[in-house]
Every structure is written in C-alpha cells, then in structure tokens.
Amino acid sequence: MPQKRVKMRDTRNSLRCLNRPMRLGVAVFFCIVGLSFRSVLIGSAGVEIPEGGLSGETAQPSAGLGAEDPGRQREESNVAEVASELICQGNFEAAKQLIEEQSRTGGGAGEQVSGLTEILKGYEEIRQRRQSERESVYEERLEKLAKLESGERDGNDVNDVNEQDMVSAVLSAVSRAWGFADTEQKRELLSKGFVQEAMDKAKAEAAGHESRGEWLEAYLVCWSWLAAVEPNNKEYTEHADELAEKAEIAGAFQDSPCETARERFENVKKRMFIRGIDALNFNYVSKIDYLEMALKGLRRCRSLVEVVRRGASLSSDDPNTEIAGKSFEEFSALDDAELLSLSSGLSAILTELEGSKALSGQAGLSKERFIFVFEQVLELNSRTASLPEQIVVAQFSVGSLSALDDYTVMVWPRQVKDFEKLMTNEFTGIGIEINKQKGRLTVASLLPDTPAYNSGLDAEDVIEKVDGKATKDMSLSCAVKHITGPAGTKVTLTIRRPGEEKTEDITITRARIVVRTIRGWQRREEGKWLYMIDAKMRIGYVRITDFSEKTASDLEKVLKNLEAAGMRGLILDLRFNTGGYLESAIEVADKFLSEGLVVMTRPRFGMPTYAVASKKGTHPNYPIVVLINGGSASASEIVAGALGDVSHRRAILVGERTYGKGLVQGITHYPGDGAQLKYTMANYYLPSGQKVKSRDEAKKEGGKDWGVGPMVEVKLRGDEVRKMLDVQRDNAVLVKAGHNNDAGSLKKHSVEDTIEADSQLSIGILVLKSKLIAEEAREQKRKAA
C-alpha cells in the first residue's frame, strides 16, 4: 500500500473553532544541583540541599566576611543555584523562603541573589495583577447578571426584550462569569433561582427547535450554553454532542457558494470504504474494536434518518437542486413510513449488537462481520427509504471511524485536493491572511514578496466581492477556494477601504506562495521579524506556527543571527502550533540536542522507529524555555517533550498541558479510485520511554495526564488568551507602504506591552533569567574554587 510521508496534525472539523485568520496561498489555516552530600527536602519541590548548609560546610558566623571571600561566594552561589532550580520547577514561594532564610541567618545578598530577588518580585507583581484582574472581571460579570435578574439588559426596558433573547443573555452572562469563578462561586451561580429558570426555559425552547429539525438552533440557544456552564454534566455534554452531530449531517445537504450538496458526495463509493477497512486492519496502531465501530456507524446512520425525516435542512429555492443525485423534489417526497422502517431496522441491528456486547463484555466483532453489518445497512436502505447510497456510505464512515480516534478519516476524491493543501504549506494564491470582522471578509495581513503585497491591496481592506461574487454569506474556507487558484491565473477582488465610500477593483495574478512558519515577536514595516525580545539580557524569541518542510532550515538562519548578536537564552513558542511533519519536528529538536533519543514511534506490528540526535550542527547550550498550551499538538508535543524530557533536561516547559494527541498519522491511497485514508499508525514515546498519552486514552483511564505537562504551570483565562492573541496579531500585521493608520485600528505594541499582555511569556522570561543567573553563580563558584 503506497503511503505518503508522515504528517502530524489535528484536522478535525468542529462547530466551535478559534476565530483566527486564514492564510490564502498560505493556509486554509531540572535542573538538579549536583551536590554529593546527604540531603533534606525543601518544601515539596524536591530540590536537595546538602546537610550542614548551602556551602556544603558547617555554617559559620558571617561577621568579618568580605565580598571577595571565597567561602561567601560559594555560599551565595549555592543559594542562587538552588533558588533558580526552585523557580525552574514553578516553586516561586519556596525560592522566596530560601532567600529570606539566607538573609535572616546573616548571609549577604550577592549580585545573583539580588537578581533572583527581583525576579521573585516581578513574579509576585504578575500574580497579584492577574488575581486583581480576575476579581474585577468577575465582579463586572456579577453586576451584569444582577441587572438581568432585576429585569434590565444593557439599559433597555425589559418589555422591549424578547424572552428568548433574555434567556440567552442570562446563560451567556453565567457562562462568561464561569471562567472567573472559584469552586464556591460556581455553586452560587448555579443556585440562583432565575438562572435555573433560564436553563429550564432554554431546554423548552430547544425542544421546539428539535421537533422542527432545527438542530443547530437547539444547540446554540441552549445545549452549547449548558455544556459550557456545567462541563462535568454528562447529560448536557452528550446531548450537545448529539445535536452538533445532527447539525453537521444537516449541513451536508446545504449548498454553499463553493460547493453544492450534489458535488459534496461525488464519487463516494462503497468499495472505497471497504478497502479502507482492509488497510486499517493491517496498519492501525492498536487492535481495532470493530463492534464499537459498528455501533457508532449505526447510530450515525440513525441520526441521518432523523435529520431527513424532520426535513428542515432540505430546503431549496430551486426545485431542480440535486442532493447526491436525487432531486430536491424527490428528497422532499420521501415516504415517512419508509424512513421509519429504515430507522427501525437500524435500531434492531443496534439492539442485537449491544446485546452481544453486554453478554461478552468484550468487543467481539471480526472485520468480516463488521463489513457484513455495513453491507446490511446499505441493503436495508435500498429496501426501505432508498436514500442515495453515497450519503449512507459517507455517514457510516464518519460514525464508525470516530470510534477509533479523531484523526482516522476517509478522504473522498473530491476532498483530496483541499486536503493536500492543508497538509503542506505551499499554495498557489495571492499571499494574504483573511478573517471575518463583524461578519465582513477582511484582509488581516499581507505576506511579503507576494502578488498581494505588490498589488495595492492592504490590511484592513474589506473584500466585498471575489470575481463578482458577493462575500457576505461566504465562509472563510469558501472564500479561500474562490481566491486561490492555478499559478498565472487572475482573480479580481472588490474591496472597500476603511473610512471610504467607494469600492475599488484590484486584479491580482496568482503565484506559488510558500508559508514561513518561523516568526518573531513583531514584524516591522518591511516585513522582517524582530527576534530579540530582551535586548539587555539578550533573550531571543522564536514562534513556530507549524512544522513544514522548511521550518528547520528557516529556524537555523534565525538562530545563527541571534547567536551572532550575542543571544544568551531562547524563548521557543509552540503555543497553538497544531503540528506538521514528524521529520521537521525531529530536525528542530535535534538542533538543541547533541546525543540521545529524540522520539520513538511504535506501531502495532513491526519494529519501533527511533530518531536519535546528532552532535553535528548542535547549537550552544544556552538556556531554553518552551511555551506550550492546549493548542500545542502532535509534532509540537514531540519537540516540547524531547527538550523537556528528564533524560535531556534541555529546556524548561512553561504554560499549560499540551493537547494530548500522542498519535502519528500516515496516508494511503489503498482505497482506490482517487480516495485516500488518513489513519493512525503509531504511538510516540519520549526519550525516557514515557508514552505520550492521547487525550481520549487518558480520559478513558480516568486521568488528566495526556500530552506533555509544563514544569512551570501558568494557566490563562479566556480573556487573557484573547488579549495575548490580539497583541500577537497586531504585531504580525504587514501593511503596504503608506498605509493610513488613522483610518483603522492597526497598531504595533512595544516590547513591554507585548510581554505584559502575555503572562505565560512574561513568566517564561523570568524563568529564563533565573537560569542565566544560576549559570553566572556556577561560573563564580568555579572561579572561587
């Protein structure tokens, strides 16, 4: 079975997605102190202190010891080393206590200890500011809730407010307050009578939408809010997921400006799916639970029937519209009794299989039996409702493969072209990033040396039409399809400048665009990035947005320039990096490791694969802090895991636990006829042998140890994430020469404002500075010896 190179990325679809720009022609989007004395523990950090004092000797009176005294220097150096170690483990309080104890026992505050004291002071200021902001925002949210309880809403008379809107406003206010509340405050929020009343009214409103087949509306007006407010309520989360699934199915029947429902199901064939299952049987990472696959496939098909029965999604202004080869009129005329017969038949098969599972207690379905069930579903459909077979095949496929993991999917022939664009960072387009601002398609940024940059197009321009087609109802992905195209062809954008009445047509010739995945903290007017974020301490900052074929080579150039400028420490930002090529991740990690294992991948069958670091090309051993969060996935987890692993201790990980993918994907053409299968082929392991658990695996075990955890945990609230991303976006925008900044909201932020807006970055810099101080202390101790 021919395969493409391994790619690691989360490509799942979701109703709820980050509002981040899409790139056109760019993207569719221990430090253990080595002392050999008997030790005691300080606090819970596990840092060892030699018996008899920090200098390794019996403590002596400090009187008469001058600043140049070697014993004093050794003592101060040891304090600095140990305090730095505590900071590197996130134990700022223990580091503070250690330094205060040193001061109380008569030890002087040397240069290094004074530096660490300033770092601890900076950390405390950040902590207090964040706490104050949390309390302030929570109080604002409570005030909003109180106004709603009293019948007010944004100063309007309650009688002018639709009751449904009031219910949504209450649930929205509770949800917004939730992220700022502690455990007790959350209980108080839910105990309010008018909140419970709003939740009951929302459920009733949602029930009405469901009875009419308005799945997305039911999800949005009620169950998405309830699941957000009470994420541990299984009833809420499961029903929200069910509605989201039905809304997704219904969406498959809707024409869009880029694709009709008929086109969406083109060339979907039964044999493709069966061959895909054959490929999985030999290549999937673990033993396949075919019974669970069958159950989920059947449930998805039953939801399909319910969506068709309700019929709200089957609406068209054109009676000749086709849905998977069947006209709208034919679809609308489907016999309800036959649809009910199909649903009953699916339920009967489900009941039989669920009974089998209950009796055996194990997944007891063979591959052959699973395929039999699949064919049984198709045969049942042909005898009853006669839904187009390609629709049933597609939906059974989505449901059954979801039982394996979130990343194993069929890529049908029509999807292959877009899928391959997503899997690479090379496109033919014009070179802009777009987003939706107030419902309008807007240029977020230009890319240097691209057709767009040289065309007169500018950041903040609103794209009202693409080749004459209005963009008002276009999704971002649909706009991407219209604006991108073969190199050498032209596209005309009708744009409106901020503050101007007239529109302007700009025609641009498409060209090959290569995305650069290495970014600094700010992009200057000429398109170049600034990478030195602390000029005084000479701390560099590099953000990797993705792991493409050119990431390692681009990173190499940046590192050499930073090192030539005297860089002493590096912040490597992997937040919101969803992955990329495995080889690229290994090459990046190898730049900082001179020997040893980088990562091991282990398939179900066959031998494990080992990636080992090479001494050649290894960069100097300066301190590194890697920033991670829940958006760091796949290849990002490999780099962070390798550099932070106990066997290397090359970097300190700061931020939040990573996404928890823990899986390696491969792609095969074996399904044939132009279709592909993306499947999970291996688990991966850190250099110390620790398996990187997937989120699903950890949850099934009742744990939360998925992915890679930080050494210094800094969790950001939702408002903090938005603030950080807003500043990051502003600093990344590239505009044309002569851009009128007064007409829009674009601005560049100073390095001080950039750091203050990002608590993970600011604390990461403090941790890095403490490492630099520890290095100075070790050097001073060496000289004193």
ZAMARGU-4260 file (C-alpha; in steps of 0.2 Angstrom, whole numbers, plus 5000, padded with zeros to 4 digits):
<rodrens>
0) 5000/5000/5000 | 5009/5016/4994 | 5010/5029/5008 | 5014/5047/5009 | 5026/5054/5021
5) 5020/5055/5039 | 5011/5071/5044 | 5005/5075/5061 | 4991/5087/5063 | 4974/5089/5071
10) 4962/5092/5056 | 4946/5089/5064 | 4931/5099/5060 | 4921/5107/5074 | 4906/5119/5075
15) 4916/5129/5088 | 4933/5135/5081 | 4945/5148/5085 | 4942/5165/5076 | 4960/5166/5069
20) 4965/5172/5052 | 4965/5160/5037 | 4980/5161/5025 | 4977/5162/5007 | 4991/5155/4997
25) 4997/5152/5015 | 4984/5141/5024 | 4966/5136/5023 | 4974/5140/5042 | 5080/5101/5181
30) 5089/5107/5184 | 5096/5096/5199 | 5110/5103/5208 | 5124/5091/5208 | 5130/5090/5226
35) 5135/5074/5234 | 5131/5077/5252 | 5117/5069/5262 | 5101/5079/5258 | 5085/5086/5265
40) 5070/5092/5255 | 5065/5110/5255 | 5046/5111/5253 | 5038/5100/5240 | 5049/5105/5226
45) 5061/5090/5228 | 5077/5101/5227 | 5091/5094/5238 | 5101/5104/5250 | 5117/5097/5257
50) 5117/5094/5276 | 5127/5107/5285 | 5122/5122/5274 | 5122/5128/5256 | 5141/5129/5255
55) 5142/5110/5260 | 5151/5116/5276 | 5145/5119/5294 | 5138/5136/5295 | 5150/5149/5302
60) 5146/5166/5309 | 5146/5179/5294 | 5155/5193/5303 | 5171/5199/5295 | 5167/5190/5278
65) 5170/5202/5264 | 5163/5202/5247 | 5178/5194/5240 | 5178/5180/5252 | 5178/5163/5243
70) 5168/5155/5256 | 5155/5168/5255 | 5155/5167/5236 | 5152/5149/5236 | 5138/5151/5249
75) 5129/5164/5238 | 5132/5154/5223 | 5124/5139/5230 | 5109/5149/5236 | 5107/5156/5218
80) 5108/5139/5210 | 5095/5131/5222 | 5083/5146/5221 | 5085/5146/5202 | 5081/5127/5202
85) 5065/5130/5213 | 5060/5144/5201 | 5063/5132/5186 | 5051/5120/5194 | 5037/5133/5197
90) 5040/5134/5216 | 5042/5153/5217 | 5037/5153/5235 | 5050/5140/5241 | 5063/5151/5232
95) 5057/5166/5241 | 5058/5157/5258 | 5076/5151/5254 | 5082/5168/5250 | 5074/5176/5265
100) 5081/5162/5276 | 5098/5166/5269 | 5096/5184/5274 | 5090/5180/5291 | 5105/5169/5295
105) 5116/5183/5291 | 5121/5179/5273 | 5123/5194/5262 | 5114/5197/5246 | 5126/5195/5232
110) 5123/5200/5214 | 5115/5184/5209 | 5104/5183/5224 | 5099/5201/5222 | 5094/5197/5204
115) 5083/5182/5209 | 5075/5193/5222 | 5070/5205/5208 | 5063/5190/5198 | 5053/5184/5213
120) 5047/5202/5215 | 5042/5203/5197 | 5033/5186/5198 | 5023/5192/5213 | 5018/5208/5204
125) 5011/5197/5189 | 5002/5186/5201 | 4994/5200/5210 | 4989/5209/5194 | 4981/5193/5187
130) 4972/5190/5203 | 4966/5208/5204 | 4960/5207/5186 | 4951/5191/5189 | 4941/5198/5204
135) 4937/5214/5194 | 4931/5205/5179 | 4921/5193/5190 | 4913/5207/5199 | 4908/5215/5182
140) 4900/5199/5176 | 4890/5198/5193 | 4884/5215/5190 | 4878/5211/5173 | 4869/5196/5180
145) 4861/5206/5193 | 4854/5218/5180 | 4847/5204/5171 | 4839/5197/5187 | 4831/5214/5190
150) 4824/5214/5173 | 4837/5226/5164 | 4848/5222/5149 | 4860/5235/5143 | 4849/5249/5149
155) 4834/5243/5139 | 4816/5241/5146 | 4814/5223/5149 | 4797/5224/5140 | 4806/5228/5124
160) 4817/5212/5125 | 4811/5196/5118 | 4810/5182/5131 | 4821/5170/5121 | 4834/5184/5120
165) 4833/5187/5139 | 4836/5168/5142 | 4851/5168/5130 | 4858/5184/5139 | 4856/5175/5156
170) 4865/5159/5150 | 4878/5170/5141 | 4882/5180/5157 | 4883/5164/5168 | 4895/5157/5155
175) 4906/5172/5155 | 4907/5173/5174 | 4911/5155/5175 | 4928/5156/5169 | 4932/5169/5183
180) 4924/5160/5197 | 4931/5148/5210 | 4923/5132/5215 | 4911/5140/5228 | 4907/5155/5217
185) 4902/5142/5203 | 4890/5134/5216 | 4882/5151/5220 | 4880/5155/5202 | 4870/5139/5198
190) 4860/5140/5214 | 4852/5157/5209 | 4833/5154/5205 | 4832/5164/5190 | 4847/5155/5182
195) 4839/5139/5184 | 4823/5146/5177 | 4833/5152/5162 | 4840/5135/5160 | 4823/5127/5160
200) 4816/5139/5148 | 4831/5136/5136 | 4828/5117/5137 | 4810/5120/5132 | 4815/5132/5118
205) 4827/5119/5112 | 4815/5105/5112 | 4804/5115/5100 | 4819/5118/5088 | 4822/5099/5089
210) 4804/5095/5085 | 4806/5105/5069 | 4823/5098/5064 | 4832/5114/5068 | 4847/5105/5076
215) 4860/5120/5076 | 4847/5132/5083 | 4844/5120/5098 | 4862/5118/5100 | 4866/5137/5100
220) 4851/5143/5111 | 4853/5130/5124 | 4864/5115/5125 | 4880/5123/5120 | 4877/5135/5135
225) 4873/5121/5147 | 4888/5111/5142 | 4899/5126/5144 | 4891/5131/5161 | 4892/5113/5168
230) 4905/5104/5158 | 4905/5089/5170 | 4886/5086/5167 | 4886/5071/5156 | 4868/5073/5151
235) 4872/5091/5145 | 4888/5086/5136 | 4881/5071/5127 | 4866/5080/5121 | 4876/5094/5115
240) 4887/5082/5105 | 4872/5073/5098 | 4864/5090/5092 | 4881/5095/5085 | 4882/5079/5075
245) 4865/5081/5068 | 4869/5099/5063 | 4884/5093/5054 | 4874/5080/5045 | 4861/5093/5040
250) 4874/5105/5034 | 4880/5091/5022 | 4863/5094/5012 | 4866/5113/5011 | 4873/5121/4995
255) 4886/5134/4998 | 4894/5147/4986 | 4908/5135/4984 | 4900/5118/4983 | 4883/5110/4980
260) 4876/5096/4990 | 4877/5085/4974 | 4896/5089/4972 | 4899/5086/4990 | 4895/5067/4988
265) 4903/5064/4971 | 4912/5048/4968 | 4909/5041/4986 | 4909/5023/4984 | 4906/5008/4995
270) 4921/4999/4989 | 4932/5013/4994 | 4927/5012/5012 | 4929/4993/5012 | 4946/4994/5005
275) 4950/5007/5018 | 4945/4995/5032 | 4956/4982/5024 | 4971/4994/5025 | 4966/4999/5043
280) 4966/4980/5048 | 4985/4979/5045 | 4991/4996/5049 | 4981/5004/5063 | 4991/5007/5079
285) 4981/4996/5090 | 4969/4981/5090 | 4953/4988/5082 | 4936/4987/5091 | 4925/4983/5076
290) 4910/4981/5087 | 4911/4999/5094 | 4914/5005/5076 | 4898/4996/5070 | 4888/5003/5084
295) 4894/5021/5081 | 4891/5019/5062 | 4874/5013/5065 | 4870/5027/5077 | 4876/5040/5064
300) 4865/5032/5051 | 4850/5033/5063 | 4854/5051/5066 | 4855/5054/5047 | 4837/5046/5045
305) 4830/5058/5059 | 4838/5073/5050 | 4830/5068/5034 | 4813/5065/5042 | 4812/5082/5051
310) 4816/5089/5034 | 4821/5107/5040 | 4838/5105/5031 | 4830/5100/5015 | 4826/5117/5009
315) 4830/5125/4992 | 4824/5139/4981 | 4827/5129/4966 | 4816/5113/4964 | 4829/5106/4952
320) 4843/5106/4965 | 4851/5089/4967 | 4856/5081/4983 | 4868/5067/4979 | 4860/5063/4963
325) 4842/5064/4969 | 4832/5080/4965 | 4825/5091/4979 | 4808/5086/4975 | 4812/5068/4976
330) 4820/5070/4993 | 4805/5080/4999 | 4794/5066/4993 | 4802/5053/5003 | 4789/5042/5011
335) 4789/5044/5030 | 4784/5026/5033 | 4799/5020/5023 | 4811/5032/5033 | 4803/5025/5049
340) 4806/5007/5043 | 4824/5011/5039 | 4826/5019/5057 | 4818/5004/5065 | 4829/4992/5055
345) 4844/5001/5061 | 4838/5001/5079 | 4835/4982/5078 | 4853/4979/5072 | 4859/4991/5085
350) 4850/4981/5099 | 4857/4965/5093 | 4875/4971/5093 | 4873/4980/5110 | 4866/4964/5117
355) 4881/4954/5110 | 4892/4967/5119 | 4883/4966/5135 | 4884/4947/5135 | 4903/4945/5130
360) 4909/4961/5140 | 4922/4962/5126 | 4922/4969/5108 | 4918/4953/5099 | 4916/4958/5081
365) 4928/4952/5067 | 4932/4963/5052 | 4922/4952/5041 | 4907/4953/5052 | 4909/4972/5053
370) 4909/4973/5034 | 4893/4962/5034 | 4885/4975/5046 | 4890/4989/5034 | 4883/4980/5019
375) 4867/4975/5029 | 4864/4994/5032 | 4866/4998/5013 | 4854/4983/5009 | 4841/4989/5022
380) 4842/5007/5015 | 4839/5000/4997 | 4823/4990/5003 | 4816/5005/5013 | 4819/5023/5010
385) 4832/5022/4996 | 4842/5036/5002 | 4857/5039/4990 | 4870/5026/4994 | 4884/5038/4994
390) 4876/5048/5008 | 4874/5032/5018 | 4892/5026/5015 | 4899/5043/5019 | 4889/5045/5036
395) 4893/5027/5041 | 4911/5030/5038 | 4912/5046/5048 | 4902/5037/5063 | 4912/5021/5063
400) 4929/5029/5061 | 4926/5041/5075 | 4926/5025/5087 | 4945/5024/5083 | 4951/5041/5086
405) 4948/5059/5080 | 4961/5058/5066 | 4957/5042/5056 | 4946/5048/5042 | 4942/5044/5024
410) 4947/5057/5011 | 4935/5056/4997 | 4940/5060/4979 | 4933/5077/4979 | 4941/5082/4996
415) 4959/5076/4991 | 4964/5092/4983 | 4959/5103/4998 | 4966/5090/5010 | 4983/5090/5002
420) 4983/5109/5003 | 4980/5108/5021 | 4995/5095/5023 | 5008/5107/5015 | 5012/5125/5017
425) 5014/5128/4998 | 5000/5135/4988 | 4996/5145/4973 | 4987/5160/4978 | 4989/5179/4981
430) 4998/5180/4998 | 4986/5187/5011 | 4978/5182/5028 | 4959/5184/5030 | 4947/5184/5044
435) 4929/5189/5047 | 4927/5205/5056 | 4909/5210/5061 | 4903/5197/5048 | 4914/5205/5034
440) 4928/5197/5025 | 4943/5207/5029 | 4962/5207/5024 | 4970/5203/5041 | 4988/5204/5034
445) 4999/5204/5019 | 5013/5192/5016 | 5030/5200/5010 | 5036/5197/4992 | 5019/5190/4986
450) 5007/5196/4972 | 4995/5204/4985 | 5009/5214/4993 | 5014/5222/4976 | 4996/5224/4971
455) 4989/5239/4981 | 4979/5228/4992 | 4981/5232/5011 | 4977/5226/5028 | 4960/5231/5034
460) 4953/5231/5017 | 4935/5223/5017 | 4933/5211/5002 | 4916/5213/4996 | 4916/5203/4981
465) 4928/5190/4973 | 4926/5189/4954 | 4909/5197/4956 | 4903/5185/4969 | 4897/5194/4985
470) 4906/5188/5000 | 4893/5192/5013 | 4887/5174/5015 | 4904/5166/5011 | 4913/5156/5024
475) 4931/5158/5026 | 4935/5141/5018 | 4924/5145/5004 | 4932/5162/5001 | 4949/5153/5001
480) 4943/5142/4987 | 4937/5157/4977 | 4953/5167/4979 | 4966/5154/4977 | 4969/5145/4960
485) 4982/5140/4947 | 4998/5150/4946 | 4997/5163/4932 | 4978/5165/4933 | 4970/5181/4939
490) 4957/5185/4952 | 4948/5202/4955 | 4944/5207/4972 | 4931/5221/4975 | 4937/5230/4991
495) 4932/5244/5002 | 4945/5254/5012 | 4941/5259/5030 | 4933/5276/5030 | 4930/5277/5012
500) 4913/5276/5002 | 4919/5270/4985 | 4924/5252/4982 | 4939/5248/4971 | 4943/5233/4960
505) 4960/5225/4961 | 4965/5212/4949 | 4979/5200/4955 | 4989/5187/4946 | 4991/5171/4957
510) 5008/5163/4960 | 5016/5150/4971 | 5016/5155/4989 | 5027/5147/5002 | 5022/5150/5021
515) 5036/5154/5033 | 5032/5146/5049 | 5046/5155/5059 | 5040/5171/5067 | 5047/5184/5080
520) 5038/5194/5092 | 5035/5208/5080 | 5035/5211/5061 | 5042/5228/5055 | 5036/5238/5041
525) 5047/5230/5028 | 5041/5213/5033 | 5056/5207/5043 | 5053/5200/5061 | 5061/5206/5077
530) 5068/5191/5087 | 5077/5199/5101 | 5064/5201/5115 | 5075/5207/5129 | 5090/5217/5122
535) 5098/5220/5139 | 5098/5201/5144 | 5100/5196/5126 | 5085/5184/5126 | 5078/5178/5109
540) 5060/5174/5105 | 5055/5162/5091 | 5037/5157/5087 | 5035/5141/5077 | 5017/5141/5069
545) 5018/5125/5061 | 5031/5111/5056 | 5033/5112/5037 | 5047/5105/5026 | 5056/5122/5028
550) 5054/5125/5046 | 5071/5118/5052 | 5081/5127/5039 | 5072/5143/5042 | 5075/5141/5061
555) 5093/5138/5058 | 5095/5155/5049 | 5086/5164/5063 | 5096/5155/5077 | 5113/5159/5069
560) 5108/5178/5068 | 5103/5178/5086 | 5119/5169/5091 | 5129/5181/5081 | 5120/5195/5091
565) 5125/5188/5107 | 5109/5178/5112 | 5111/5171/5130 | 5094/5162/5131 | 5079/5157/5120
570) 5060/5158/5121 | 5053/5145/5109 | 5035/5147/5107 | 5025/5132/5102 | 5008/5138/5108
575) 4993/5135/5096 | 5005/5125/5085 | 4994/5110/5079 | 5008/5100/5072 | 5016/5096/5055
580) 5029/5084/5048 | 5037/5072/5060 | 5053/5074/5051 | 5053/5093/5054 | 5049/5091/5072
585) 5064/5079/5074 | 5076/5091/5065 | 5070/5106/5076 | 5073/5096/5092 | 5090/5089/5086
590) 5096/5107/5084 | 5097/5108/5103 | 5102/5090/5107 | 5119/5083/5104 | 5115/5065/5108
595) 5102/5053/5114 | 5085/5049/5108 | 5073/5062/5102 | 5057/5052/5100 | 5052/5034/5097
600) 5037/5029/5087 | 5029/5011/5090 | 5017/5004/5078 | 5005/4989/5081 | 5015/4977/5070
605) 5034/4979/5066 | 5048/4986/5075 | 5049/5003/5083 | 5057/5018/5075 | 5070/5028/5084
610) 5076/5046/5080 | 5092/5050/5088 | 5101/5067/5090 | 5117/5071/5081 | 5131/5081/5088
615) 5134/5089/5071 | 5125/5106/5070 | 5120/5106/5088 | 5118/5124/5094 | 5126/5131/5110
620) 5120/5125/5127 | 5111/5141/5132 | 5095/5140/5142 | 5079/5137/5133 | 5061/5140/5139
625) 5047/5132/5128 | 5030/5139/5129 | 5016/5127/5127 | 4997/5126/5129 | 4982/5116/5125
630) 4984/5121/5107 | 5001/5113/5106 | 4998/5096/5097 | 5006/5082/5088 | 5023/5087/5082
635) 5024/5102/5094 | 5022/5089/5108 | 5037/5079/5101 | 5048/5094/5102 | 5042/5100/5119
640) 5043/5083/5126 | 5060/5079/5119 | 5068/5095/5125 | 5060/5095/5142 | 5062/5076/5145
645) 5071/5070/5161 | 5084/5061/5150 | 5089/5078/5142 | 5083/5092/5153 | 5087/5104/5139
650) 5073/5116/5141 | 5060/5121/5154 | 5042/5120/5149 | 5031/5134/5154 | 5012/5136/5151
655) 4999/5123/5151 | 4997/5104/5147 | 4998/5101/5128 | 4983/5095/5118 | 4987/5076/5120
660) 4987/5069/5103 | 5001/5056/5106 | 4997/5048/5089 | 5006/5048/5072 | 4997/5048/5056
665) 5000/5040/5039 | 4991/5042/5022 | 4987/5028/5010 | 4980/5028/4993 | 4974/5010/4995
670) 4955/5014/4995 | 4957/5017/4976 | 4948/5027/4964 | 4956/5044/4969 | 4951/5041/4988
675) 4963/5041/5002 | 4963/5035/5020 | 4972/5045/5034 | 4975/5034/5048 | 4984/5032/5065
680) 4999/5022/5063 | 5009/5023/5079 | 5011/5030/5096 | 5026/5040/5101 | 5037/5040/5116
685) 5048/5052/5125 | 5067/5049/5126 | 5065/5042/5144 | 5052/5029/5137 | 5037/5038/5143
690) 5022/5036/5132 | 5013/5052/5127 | 4995/5048/5130 | 4982/5054/5119 | 4968/5064/5127
695) 4955/5050/5124 | 4966/5037/5131 | 4969/5047/5147 | 4951/5051/5149 | 4946/5033/5147
700) 4958/5029/5161 | 4950/5042/5172 | 4966/5053/5171 | 4972/5070/5165 | 4990/5066/5161
705) 4988/5067/5142 | 5001/5075/5131 | 5016/5084/5139 | 5014/5094/5155 | 5023/5110/5160
710) 5036/5112/5173 | 5030/5129/5177 | 5011/5130/5175 | 5003/5146/5170 | 4985/5144/5165
715) 4977/5158/5155 | 4959/5163/5157 | 4949/5166/5141 | 4951/5185/5142 | 4970/5183/5144
720) 4971/5172/5129 | 4961/5185/5118 | 4972/5199/5124 | 4988/5189/5120 | 4981/5184/5103
725) 4976/5202/5099 | 4993/5209/5103 | 5001/5195/5094 | 4990/5198/5079 | 4993/5217/5079
730) 5012/5214/5080 | 5011/5202/5065 | 5001/5213/5053 | 5010/5218/5037 | 5003/5233/5028
735) 5008/5241/5012 | 5019/5256/5012 | 5010/5272/5016 | 4996/5264/5025 | 4984/5276/5033
740) 4985/5270/5052 | 4972/5284/5057 | 4958/5276/5046 | 4959/5259/5055 | 4963/5251/5072
745) 4981/5244/5067 | 4995/5247/5079 | 5011/5240/5084 | 5014/5236/5103 | 5030/5240/5112
750) 5040/5225/5119 | 5035/5230/5136 | 5016/5230/5132 | 5018/5214/5122 | 5026/5205/5137
755) 5013/5212/5149 | 4999/5206/5139 | 5005/5188/5139 | 5008/5181/5157 | 5015/5165/5150
760) 5028/5174/5140 | 5032/5186/5155 | 5034/5172/5167 | 5044/5162/5154 | 5056/5176/5153
765) 5058/5177/5172 | 5062/5158/5172 | 5074/5160/5159 | 5083/5175/5168 | 5084/5164/5183
770) 5093/5151/5173 | 5105/5164/5167 | 5108/5170/5185 | 5111/5151/5190 | 5124/5150/5176
775) 5133/5166/5182 | 5133/5158/5200 | 5141/5142/5194 | 5154/5152/5185 | 5158/5162/5200
780) 5159/5147/5211 | 5171/5139/5199 | 5182/5154/5199 | 5181/5155/5218 | 5186/5137/5219
</rodrens>
